[in-house]
Amino acid sequence: MIRGLREEILARLSEIGFDDGEVMTTDTHMVNGVVPARLGYHPVGEVSAWGPLVEEVTMACKKALGDLEEAEVGVVAGQIPVTTLGQKSLRRVMGMVYRTSKLTALTLFPMVVICTVLSLLLLV
C-alpha cells in the first residue's frame, strides 16, 4: 500500500465513529521487496485514485456499523506441553531410516535372484 493511504482511510473511519482500526492488504513481502526487474504490479493506491477506494471502505464500514449485534467474547490462556524432534532425536530417526533402507537394498536383490532361479527351475 502506498504511504499515506492507510492514514487517510483511518482518518475517515475515525470521522464515522471508529475509535481504532487497522488497514491490511494481501500484499506479501515478495511484492514489496526491492527487485531489479519491474514485475508489473503497483502498490495499492499508487496508480488508482484514492477517493473511490476510501469511499468504498467507508461505505463498507458504515454498513457494518449498522449491522452490529450483541456478542460475547471469551479468552483462555494456558500452556500446552509440546514435544519436538531435536537434533539428537532426528539423527536417531534418520539413522534408523538409513539402516532400514540399506538392509532392504542388501536383501532385496538376493531375494529377487533366488525367486527368479526357483521359478525357472520349477518351470523346467
N, CA, C and O atoms as a GROMACS GRO file, in nm:
protein
  496
    1MET      N    1   0.085  -0.117   0.000
    1MET     CA    2   0.000   0.000   0.000
    1MET      C    3   0.089   0.123   0.000
    1MET      O    4   0.191   0.128   0.069
    2ILE      N    5   0.050   0.220  -0.078
    2ILE     CA    6   0.128   0.343  -0.090
    2ILE      C    7   0.125   0.420   0.043
    2ILE      O    8   0.023   0.422   0.113
    3ARG      N    9   0.236   0.482   0.077
    3ARG     CA   10   0.246   0.557   0.202
    3ARG      C   11   0.140   0.666   0.210
    3ARG      O   12   0.123   0.742   0.115
    4GLY      N   13   0.071   0.674   0.322
    4GLY     CA   14  -0.028   0.778   0.344
    4GLY      C   15  -0.172   0.733   0.323
    4GLY      O   16  -0.263   0.792   0.380
    5LEU      N   17  -0.193   0.629   0.242
    5LEU     CA   18  -0.329   0.582   0.215
    5LEU      C   19  -0.391   0.520   0.340
    5LEU      O   20  -0.508   0.542   0.369
    6ARG      N   21  -0.313   0.443   0.413
    6ARG     CA   22  -0.362   0.383   0.537
    6ARG      C   23  -0.411   0.491   0.634
    6ARG      O   24  -0.520   0.480   0.691
    7GLU      N   25  -0.330   0.594   0.650
    7GLU     CA   26  -0.366   0.703   0.741
    7GLU      C   27  -0.492   0.774   0.695
    7GLU      O   28  -0.575   0.813   0.777
    8GLU      N   29  -0.507   0.791   0.563
    8GLU     CA   30  -0.625   0.855   0.506
    8GLU      C   31  -0.751   0.773   0.538
    8GLU      O   32  -0.853   0.828   0.580
    9ILE      N   33  -0.742   0.643   0.520
    9ILE     CA   34  -0.856   0.555   0.548
    9ILE      C   35  -0.891   0.560   0.696
    9ILE      O   36  -1.008   0.572   0.732
   10LEU      N   37  -0.790   0.550   0.783
   10LEU     CA   38  -0.815   0.552   0.928
   10LEU      C   39  -0.874   0.686   0.972
   10LEU      O   40  -0.957   0.689   1.063
   11ALA      N   41  -0.832   0.794   0.911
   11ALA     CA   42  -0.888   0.926   0.946
   11ALA      C   43  -1.037   0.931   0.909
   11ALA      O   44  -1.118   0.981   0.987
   12ARG      N   45  -1.072   0.881   0.792
   12ARG     CA   46  -1.214   0.879   0.751
   12ARG      C   47  -1.297   0.790   0.842
   12ARG      O   48  -1.410   0.824   0.875
   13LEU      N   49  -1.241   0.676   0.883
   13LEU     CA   50  -1.315   0.587   0.972
   13LEU      C   51  -1.331   0.648   1.110
   13LEU      O   52  -1.431   0.624   1.178
   14SER      N   53  -1.235   0.726   1.152
   14SER     CA   54  -1.245   0.797   1.279
   14SER      C   55  -1.362   0.896   1.276
   14SER      O   56  -1.431   0.914   1.375
   15GLU      N   57  -1.382   0.959   1.160
   15GLU     CA   58  -1.490   1.056   1.144
   15GLU      C   59  -1.628   0.992   1.157
   15GLU      O   60  -1.723   1.058   1.199
   16ILE      N   61  -1.640   0.864   1.121
   16ILE     CA   62  -1.773   0.800   1.128
   16ILE      C   63  -1.792   0.718   1.257
   16ILE      O   64  -1.893   0.650   1.272
   17GLY      N   65  -1.695   0.725   1.350
   17GLY     CA   66  -1.717   0.665   1.480
   17GLY      C   67  -1.626   0.551   1.521
   17GLY      O   68  -1.646   0.493   1.628
   18PHE      N   69  -1.530   0.516   1.442
   18PHE     CA   70  -1.437   0.410   1.480
   18PHE      C   71  -1.327   0.469   1.566
   18PHE      O   72  -1.261   0.566   1.528
   19ASP      N   73  -1.307   0.410   1.684
   19ASP     CA   74  -1.202   0.457   1.774
   19ASP      C   75  -1.063   0.410   1.730
   19ASP      O   76  -0.964   0.480   1.748
   20ASP      N   77  -1.059   0.292   1.673
   20ASP     CA   78  -0.930   0.234   1.636
   20ASP      C   79  -0.954   0.141   1.518
   20ASP      O   80  -1.067   0.099   1.494
   21GLY      N   81  -0.851   0.109   1.448
   21GLY     CA   82  -0.864   0.019   1.334
   21GLY      C   83  -0.730  -0.013   1.275
   21GLY      O   84  -0.627   0.039   1.317
   22GLU      N   85  -0.732  -0.101   1.176
   22GLU     CA   86  -0.611  -0.135   1.103
   22GLU      C   87  -0.649  -0.161   0.959
   22GLU      O   88  -0.757  -0.214   0.931
   23VAL      N   89  -0.563  -0.125   0.869
   23VAL     CA   90  -0.586  -0.144   0.727
   23VAL      C   91  -0.485  -0.248   0.678
   23VAL      O   92  -0.364  -0.231   0.696
   24MET      N   93  -0.536  -0.354   0.618
   24MET     CA   94  -0.448  -0.460   0.571
   24MET      C   95  -0.476  -0.490   0.424
   24MET      O   96  -0.587  -0.472   0.376
   25THR      N   97  -0.373  -0.534   0.356
   25THR     CA   98  -0.388  -0.575   0.216
   25THR      C   99  -0.336  -0.718   0.202
   25THR      O  100  -0.286  -0.776   0.298
   26THR      N  101  -0.348  -0.772   0.085
   26THR     CA  102  -0.296  -0.906   0.059
   26THR      C  103  -0.155  -0.901   0.004
   26THR      O  104  -0.102  -1.002  -0.041
   27ASP      N  105  -0.092  -0.782   0.007
   27ASP     CA  106   0.046  -0.772  -0.039
   27ASP      C  107   0.135  -0.862   0.045
   27ASP      O  108   0.112  -0.880   0.165
   28THR      N  109   0.235  -0.919  -0.016
   28THR     CA  110   0.332  -1.001   0.056
   28THR      C  111   0.465  -0.928   0.058
   28THR      O  112   0.482  -0.826  -0.007
   29HIS      N  113   0.557  -0.982   0.134
   29HIS     CA  114   0.690  -0.922   0.138
   29HIS      C  115   0.757  -0.931   0.001
   29HIS      O  116   0.837  -0.845  -0.035
   30MET      N  117   0.725  -1.037  -0.074
   30MET     CA  118   0.782  -1.051  -0.208
   30MET      C  119   0.735  -0.938  -0.298
   30MET      O  120   0.814  -0.883  -0.376
   31VAL      N  121   0.608  -0.902  -0.287
   31VAL     CA  122   0.555  -0.794  -0.369
   31VAL      C  123   0.621  -0.663  -0.333
   31VAL      O  124   0.651  -0.582  -0.421
   32ASN      N  125   0.644  -0.640  -0.205
   32ASN     CA  126   0.701  -0.513  -0.161
   32ASN      C  127   0.853  -0.510  -0.162
   32ASN      O  128   0.913  -0.406  -0.134
   33GLY      N  129   0.915  -0.622  -0.195
   33GLY     CA  130   1.060  -0.628  -0.194
   33GLY      C  131   1.121  -0.546  -0.307
   33GLY      O  132   1.057  -0.518  -0.408
   34VAL      N  133   1.244  -0.509  -0.286
   34VAL     CA  134   1.316  -0.436  -0.390
   34VAL      C  135   1.373  -0.539  -0.486
   34VAL      O  136   1.457  -0.620  -0.447
   35VAL      N  137   1.330  -0.534  -0.609
   35VAL     CA  138   1.377  -0.630  -0.709
   35VAL      C  139   1.430  -0.554  -0.830
   35VAL      O  140   1.384  -0.443  -0.857
   36PRO      N  141   1.526  -0.611  -0.901
   36PRO     CA  142   1.585  -0.539  -1.014
   36PRO      C  143   1.493  -0.528  -1.135
   36PRO      O  144   1.511  -0.437  -1.216
   37ALA      N  145   1.396  -0.615  -1.149
   37ALA     CA  146   1.309  -0.612  -1.266
   37ALA      C  147   1.171  -0.561  -1.228
   37ALA      O  148   1.125  -0.581  -1.116
   38ARG      N  149   1.106  -0.495  -1.321
   38ARG     CA  150   0.969  -0.446  -1.298
   38ARG      C  151   0.875  -0.564  -1.316
   38ARG      O  152   0.870  -0.622  -1.424
   39LEU      N  153   0.801  -0.601  -1.213
   39LEU     CA  154   0.717  -0.721  -1.217
   39LEU      C  155   0.575  -0.694  -1.264
   39LEU      O  156   0.496  -0.787  -1.277
   40GLY      N  157   0.542  -0.569  -1.291
   40GLY     CA  158   0.411  -0.541  -1.346
   40GLY      C  159   0.302  -0.519  -1.242
   40GLY      O  160   0.184  -0.523  -1.278
   41TYR      N  161   0.333  -0.496  -1.118
   41TYR     CA  162   0.234  -0.467  -1.016
   41TYR      C  163   0.262  -0.330  -0.955
   41TYR      O  164   0.373  -0.277  -0.965
   42HIS      N  165   0.160  -0.276  -0.893
   42HIS     CA  166   0.175  -0.148  -0.825
   42HIS      C  167   0.118  -0.163  -0.686
   42HIS      O  168   0.019  -0.233  -0.668
   43PRO      N  169   0.177  -0.099  -0.586
   43PRO     CA  170   0.118  -0.100  -0.453
   43PRO      C  171  -0.021  -0.036  -0.458
   43PRO      O  172  -0.048   0.049  -0.542
   44VAL      N  173  -0.109  -0.078  -0.368
   44VAL     CA  174  -0.245  -0.025  -0.363
   44VAL      C  175  -0.238   0.127  -0.347
   44VAL      O  176  -0.170   0.177  -0.258
   45GLY      N  177  -0.307   0.199  -0.434
   45GLY     CA  178  -0.313   0.344  -0.427
   45GLY      C  179  -0.207   0.416  -0.506
   45GLY      O  180  -0.207   0.539  -0.510
   46GLU      N  181  -0.116   0.343  -0.571
   46GLU     CA  182  -0.011   0.410  -0.647
   46GLU      C  183  -0.064   0.460  -0.782
   46GLU      O  184  -0.030   0.571  -0.823
   47VAL      N  185  -0.144   0.381  -0.850
   47VAL     CA  186  -0.191   0.416  -0.983
   47VAL      C  187  -0.334   0.470  -0.981
   47VAL      O  188  -0.366   0.566  -1.050
   48SER      N  189  -0.418   0.407  -0.900
   48SER     CA  190  -0.559   0.448  -0.896
   48SER      C  191  -0.580   0.564  -0.799
   48SER      O  192  -0.498   0.589  -0.710
   49ALA      N  193  -0.690   0.633  -0.818
   49ALA     CA  194  -0.724   0.746  -0.729
   49ALA      C  195  -0.763   0.692  -0.592
   49ALA      O  196  -0.828   0.588  -0.581
   50TRP      N  197  -0.724   0.763  -0.488
   50TRP     CA  198  -0.755   0.720  -0.354
   50TRP      C  199  -0.903   0.738  -0.319
   50TRP      O  200  -0.959   0.658  -0.245
   51GLY      N  201  -0.964   0.842  -0.373
   51GLY     CA  202  -1.101   0.877  -0.337
   51GLY      C  203  -1.200   0.762  -0.344
   51GLY      O  204  -1.266   0.734  -0.245
   52PRO      N  205  -1.214   0.695  -0.459
   52PRO     CA  206  -1.310   0.584  -0.469
   52PRO      C  207  -1.279   0.470  -0.372
   52PRO      O  208  -1.371   0.411  -0.316
   53LEU      N  209  -1.152   0.440  -0.353
   53LEU     CA  210  -1.116   0.333  -0.260
   53LEU      C  211  -1.154   0.369  -0.117
   53LEU      O  212  -1.213   0.288  -0.046
   54VAL      N  213  -1.119   0.490  -0.076
   54VAL     CA  214  -1.153   0.536   0.059
   54VAL      C  215  -1.304   0.538   0.077
   54VAL      O  216  -1.355   0.502   0.183
   55GLU      N  217  -1.376   0.580  -0.026
   55GLU     CA  218  -1.522   0.584  -0.019
   55GLU      C  219  -1.582   0.445  -0.005
   55GLU      O  220  -1.675   0.425   0.073
   56GLU      N  221  -1.529   0.348  -0.080
   56GLU     CA  222  -1.578   0.210  -0.070
   56GLU      C  223  -1.554   0.152   0.070
   56GLU      O  224  -1.642   0.088   0.127
   57VAL      N  225  -1.435   0.176   0.124
   57VAL     CA  226  -1.404   0.128   0.259
   57VAL      C  227  -1.497   0.194   0.360
   57VAL      O  228  -1.549   0.128   0.450
   58THR      N  229  -1.518   0.324   0.347
   58THR     CA  230  -1.606   0.398   0.438
   58THR      C  231  -1.749   0.343   0.432
   58THR      O  232  -1.812   0.324   0.535
   59MET      N  233  -1.799   0.320   0.312
   59MET     CA  234  -1.935   0.267   0.295
   59MET      C  235  -1.948   0.127   0.356
   59MET      O  236  -2.048   0.097   0.420
   60ALA      N  237  -1.848   0.042   0.335
   60ALA     CA  238  -1.849  -0.093   0.392
   60ALA      C  239  -1.850  -0.087   0.544
   60ALA      O  240  -1.920  -0.165   0.609
   61CYS      N  241  -1.773   0.006   0.601
   61CYS     CA  242  -1.768   0.018   0.746
   61CYS      C  243  -1.897   0.076   0.803
   61CYS      O  244  -1.941   0.037   0.911
   62LYS      N  245  -1.959   0.170   0.731
   62LYS     CA  246  -2.089   0.224   0.774
   62LYS      C  247  -2.193   0.113   0.776
   62LYS      O  248  -2.274   0.104   0.868
   63LYS      N  249  -2.190   0.029   0.672
   63LYS     CA  250  -2.284  -0.084   0.665
   63LYS      C  251  -2.260  -0.179   0.782
   63LYS      O  252  -2.356  -0.229   0.842
   64ALA      N  253  -2.135  -0.205   0.813
   64ALA     CA  254  -2.101  -0.293   0.925
   64ALA      C  255  -2.148  -0.233   1.057
   64ALA      O  256  -2.198  -0.305   1.144
   65LEU      N  257  -2.133  -0.101   1.075
   65LEU     CA  258  -2.180  -0.035   1.197
   65LEU      C  259  -2.330  -0.049   1.213
   65LEU      O  260  -2.380  -0.064   1.324
   66GLY      N  261  -2.403  -0.044   1.101
   66GLY     CA  262  -2.548  -0.055   1.106
   66GLY      C  263  -2.596  -0.197   1.130
   66GLY      O  264  -2.714  -0.219   1.157
   67ASP      N  265  -2.506  -0.294   1.121
   67ASP     CA  266  -2.546  -0.435   1.135
   67ASP      C  267  -2.486  -0.499   1.261
   67ASP      O  268  -2.476  -0.621   1.271
   68LEU      N  269  -2.447  -0.414   1.357
   68LEU     CA  270  -2.389  -0.467   1.481
   68LEU      C  271  -2.494  -0.535   1.567
   68LEU      O  272  -2.611  -0.497   1.565
   69GLU      N  273  -2.451  -0.636   1.641
   69GLU     CA  274  -2.540  -0.702   1.737
   69GLU      C  275  -2.459  -0.745   1.858
   69GLU      O  276  -2.336  -0.749   1.854
   70GLU      N  277  -2.530  -0.775   1.965
   70GLU     CA  278  -2.464  -0.816   2.089
   70GLU      C  279  -2.384  -0.944   2.066
   70GLU      O  280  -2.423  -1.031   1.989
   71ALA      N  281  -2.271  -0.952   2.135
   71ALA     CA  282  -2.186  -1.070   2.125
   71ALA      C  283  -2.112  -1.088   2.256
   71ALA      O  284  -2.095  -0.994   2.333
   72GLU      N  285  -2.068  -1.209   2.280
   72GLU     CA  286  -1.985  -1.239   2.395
   72GLU      C  287  -1.846  -1.277   2.347
   72GLU      O  288  -1.829  -1.340   2.243
   73VAL      N  289  -1.749  -1.237   2.425
   73VAL     CA  290  -1.611  -1.268   2.390
   73VAL      C  291  -1.549  -1.347   2.504
   73VAL      O  292  -1.571  -1.315   2.621
   74GLY      N  293  -1.474  -1.448   2.470
   74GLY     CA  294  -1.406  -1.528   2.571
   74GLY      C  295  -1.259  -1.542   2.536
   74GLY      O  296  -1.221  -1.546   2.419
   75VAL      N  297  -1.179  -1.549   2.639
   75VAL     CA  298  -1.035  -1.566   2.620
   75VAL      C  299  -0.987  -1.672   2.716
   75VAL      O  300  -1.025  -1.674   2.833
   76VAL      N  301  -0.903  -1.759   2.666
   76VAL     CA  302  -0.844  -1.862   2.750
   76VAL      C  303  -0.694  -1.857   2.729
   76VAL      O  304  -0.646  -1.850   2.616
   77ALA      N  305  -0.621  -1.862   2.837
   77ALA     CA  306  -0.475  -1.865   2.828
   77ALA      C  307  -0.425  -1.989   2.898
   77ALA      O  308  -0.482  -2.032   2.999
   78GLY      N  309  -0.321  -2.046   2.847
   78GLY     CA  310  -0.266  -2.166   2.910
   78GLY      C  311  -0.140  -2.210   2.839
   78GLY      O  312  -0.093  -2.147   2.744
   79GLN      N  313  -0.087  -2.318   2.886
   79GLN     CA  314   0.033  -2.374   2.826
   79GLN      C  315   0.002  -2.516   2.778
   79GLN      O  316  -0.070  -2.591   2.843
   80ILE      N  317   0.057  -2.549   2.665
   80ILE     CA  318   0.040  -2.683   2.609
   80ILE      C  319   0.178  -2.745   2.599
   80ILE      O  320   0.267  -2.690   2.534
   81PRO      N  321   0.197  -2.861   2.664
   81PRO     CA  322   0.328  -2.926   2.652
   81PRO      C  323   0.345  -2.983   2.511
   81PRO      O  324   0.260  -3.057   2.462
   82VAL      N  325   0.454  -2.949   2.448
   82VAL     CA  326   0.481  -2.994   2.312
   82VAL      C  327   0.617  -3.060   2.309
   82VAL      O  328   0.716  -3.006   2.360
   83THR      N  329   0.623  -3.176   2.248
   83THR     CA  330   0.749  -3.246   2.231
   83THR      C  331   0.788  -3.238   2.084
   83THR      O  332   0.708  -3.269   1.996
   84THR      N  333   0.909  -3.196   2.060
   84THR     CA  334   0.955  -3.186   1.922
   84THR      C  335   1.078  -3.272   1.903
   84THR      O  336   1.143  -3.313   1.999
   85LEU      N  337   1.109  -3.299   1.778
   85LEU     CA  338   1.230  -3.374   1.747
   85LEU      C  339   1.347  -3.278   1.751
   85LEU      O  340   1.355  -3.184   1.671
   86GLY      N  341   1.436  -3.302   1.843
   86GLY     CA  342   1.557  -3.221   1.848
   86GLY      C  343   1.660  -3.278   1.753
   86GLY      O  344   1.633  -3.375   1.681
   87GLN      N  345   1.776  -3.220   1.752
   87GLN     CA  346   1.882  -3.263   1.661
   87GLN      C  347   1.924  -3.407   1.690
   87GLN      O  348   1.947  -3.485   1.597
   88LYS      N  349   1.933  -3.442   1.817
   88LYS     CA  350   1.975  -3.578   1.856
   88LYS      C  351   1.870  -3.681   1.814
   88LYS      O  352   1.904  -3.785   1.758
   89SER      N  353   1.743  -3.652   1.840
   89SER     CA  354   1.636  -3.744   1.803
   89SER      C  355   1.624  -3.758   1.653
   89SER      O  356   1.601  -3.868   1.602
   90LEU      N  357   1.640  -3.648   1.582
   90LEU     CA  358   1.631  -3.652   1.437
   90LEU      C  359   1.744  -3.737   1.379
   90LEU      O  360   1.722  -3.811   1.283
   91ARG      N  361   1.863  -3.728   1.436
   91ARG     CA  362   1.974  -3.813   1.390
   91ARG      C  363   1.943  -3.961   1.412
   91ARG      O  364   1.973  -4.044   1.327
   92ARG      N  365   1.882  -3.992   1.527
   92ARG     CA  366   1.846  -4.132   1.554
   92ARG      C  367   1.745  -4.183   1.453
   92ARG      O  368   1.759  -4.293   1.400
   93VAL      N  369   1.642  -4.102   1.426
   93VAL     CA  370   1.539  -4.143   1.330
   93VAL      C  371   1.600  -4.160   1.192
   93VAL      O  372   1.574  -4.259   1.124
   94MET      N  373   1.682  -4.064   1.149
   94MET     CA  374   1.743  -4.073   1.017
   94MET      C  375   1.839  -4.192   1.009
   94MET      O  376   1.850  -4.255   0.904
   95GLY      N  377   1.908  -4.223   1.118
   95GLY     CA  378   1.996  -4.340   1.121
   95GLY      C  379   1.916  -4.468   1.104
   95GLY      O  380   1.958  -4.559   1.032
   96MET      N  381   1.800  -4.476   1.170
   96MET     CA  382   1.715  -4.594   1.156
   96MET      C  383   1.664  -4.606   1.012
   96MET      O  384   1.662  -4.716   0.956
   97VAL      N  385   1.624  -4.495   0.952
   97VAL     CA  386   1.577  -4.497   0.814
   97VAL      C  387   1.690  -4.541   0.722
   97VAL      O  388   1.668  -4.621   0.631
   98TYR      N  389   1.809  -4.490   0.744
   98TYR     CA  390   1.924  -4.527   0.662
   98TYR      C  391   1.954  -4.676   0.674
   98TYR      O  392   1.974  -4.743   0.574
   99ARG      N  393   1.959  -4.728   0.799
   99ARG     CA  394   1.987  -4.870   0.820
   99ARG      C  395   1.880  -4.959   0.758
   99ARG      O  396   1.911  -5.063   0.700
  100THR      N  397   1.754  -4.917   0.770
  100THR     CA  398   1.644  -4.995   0.712
  100THR      C  399   1.655  -4.998   0.561
  100THR      O  400   1.638  -5.103   0.500
  101SER      N  401   1.682  -4.884   0.500
  101SER     CA  402   1.693  -4.881   0.353
  101SER      C  403   1.815  -4.960   0.306
  101SER      O  404   1.810  -5.024   0.201
  102LYS      N  405   1.924  -4.956   0.381
  102LYS     CA  406   2.044  -5.032   0.346
  102LYS      C  407   2.015  -5.182   0.355
  102LYS      O  408   2.054  -5.258   0.266
  103LEU      N  409   1.948  -5.225   0.462
  103LEU     CA  410   1.912  -5.365   0.478
  103LEU      C  411   1.819  -5.411   0.367
  103LEU      O  412   1.832  -5.521   0.314
  104THR      N  413   1.724  -5.325   0.333
  104THR     CA  414   1.630  -5.357   0.225
  104THR      C  415   1.705  -5.373   0.093
  104THR      O  416   1.679  -5.468   0.019
  105ALA      N  417   1.797  -5.282   0.064
  105ALA     CA  418   1.873  -5.290  -0.060
  105ALA      C  419   1.960  -5.415  -0.064
  105ALA      O  420   1.973  -5.478  -0.168
  106LEU      N  421   2.021  -5.452   0.050
  106LEU     CA  422   2.109  -5.569   0.055
  106LEU      C  423   2.031  -5.700   0.045
  106LEU      O  424   2.082  -5.798  -0.010
  107THR      N  425   1.910  -5.703   0.096
  107THR     CA  426   1.833  -5.828   0.095
  107THR      C  427   1.740  -5.840  -0.025
  107THR      O  428   1.705  -5.950  -0.064
  108LEU      N  429   1.700  -5.729  -0.082
  108LEU     CA  430   1.604  -5.734  -0.192
  108LEU      C  431   1.663  -5.797  -0.317
  108LEU      O  432   1.599  -5.881  -0.381
  109PHE      N  433   1.785  -5.759  -0.354
  109PHE     CA  434   1.846  -5.815  -0.475
  109PHE      C  435   1.864  -5.966  -0.465
  109PHE      O  436   1.824  -6.038  -0.556
  110PRO      N  437   1.924  -6.017  -0.356
  110PRO     CA  438   1.935  -6.164  -0.346
  110PRO      C  439   1.798  -6.235  -0.346
  110PRO      O  440   1.785  -6.343  -0.403
  111MET      N  441   1.699  -6.175  -0.284
  111MET     CA  442   1.566  -6.238  -0.281
  111MET      C  443   1.508  -6.246  -0.422
  111MET      O  444   1.448  -6.347  -0.458
  112VAL      N  445   1.526  -6.142  -0.501
  112VAL     CA  446   1.475  -6.141  -0.639
  112VAL      C  447   1.548  -6.246  -0.720
  112VAL      O  448   1.486  -6.318  -0.799
  113VAL      N  449   1.680  -6.257  -0.703
  113VAL     CA  450   1.758  -6.356  -0.776
  113VAL      C  451   1.715  -6.497  -0.738
  113VAL      O  452   1.696  -6.582  -0.825
  114ILE      N  453   1.699  -6.522  -0.609
  114ILE     CA  454   1.656  -6.655  -0.563
  114ILE      C  455   1.518  -6.689  -0.617
  114ILE      O  456   1.497  -6.800  -0.665
  115CYS      N  457   1.424  -6.595  -0.609
  115CYS     CA  458   1.288  -6.620  -0.660
  115CYS      C  459   1.291  -6.647  -0.810
  115CYS      O  460   1.218  -6.733  -0.859
  116THR      N  461   1.374  -6.574  -0.882
  116THR     CA  462   1.383  -6.594  -1.028
  116THR      C  463   1.441  -6.731  -1.060
  116THR      O  464   1.389  -6.801  -1.147
  117VAL      N  465   1.548  -6.770  -0.992
  117VAL     CA  466   1.611  -6.901  -1.014
  117VAL      C  467   1.513  -7.013  -0.980
  117VAL      O  468   1.500  -7.108  -1.057
  118LEU      N  469   1.445  -7.003  -0.868
  118LEU     CA  470   1.348  -7.105  -0.828
  118LEU      C  471   1.233  -7.114  -0.928
  118LEU      O  472   1.187  -7.224  -0.961
  119SER      N  473   1.188  -7.001  -0.977
  119SER     CA  474   1.079  -7.000  -1.075
  119SER      C  475   1.124  -7.068  -1.204
  119SER      O  476   1.049  -7.146  -1.263
  120LEU      N  477   1.246  -7.039  -1.248
  120LEU     CA  478   1.298  -7.102  -1.370
  120LEU      C  479   1.318  -7.254  -1.353
  120LEU      O  480   1.293  -7.332  -1.445
  121LEU      N  481   1.364  -7.295  -1.233
  121LEU     CA  482   1.384  -7.437  -1.206
  121LEU      C  483   1.252  -7.512  -1.203
  121LEU      O  484   1.242  -7.624  -1.251
  122LEU      N  485   1.149  -7.448  -1.146
  122LEU     CA  486   1.017  -7.514  -1.137
  122LEU      C  487   0.949  -7.520  -1.273
  122LEU      O  488   0.864  -7.606  -1.295
  123LEU      N  489   0.983  -7.430  -1.363
  123LEU     CA  490   0.923  -7.430  -1.494
  123LEU      C  491   0.983  -7.539  -1.584
  123LEU      O  492   0.916  -7.585  -1.676
  124VAL      N  493   1.106  -7.580  -1.560
  124VAL     CA  494   1.176  -7.679  -1.644
  124VAL      C  495   1.131  -7.816  -1.613
  124VAL      O  496   1.179  -7.912  -1.674
   0.00000   0.00000   0.00000
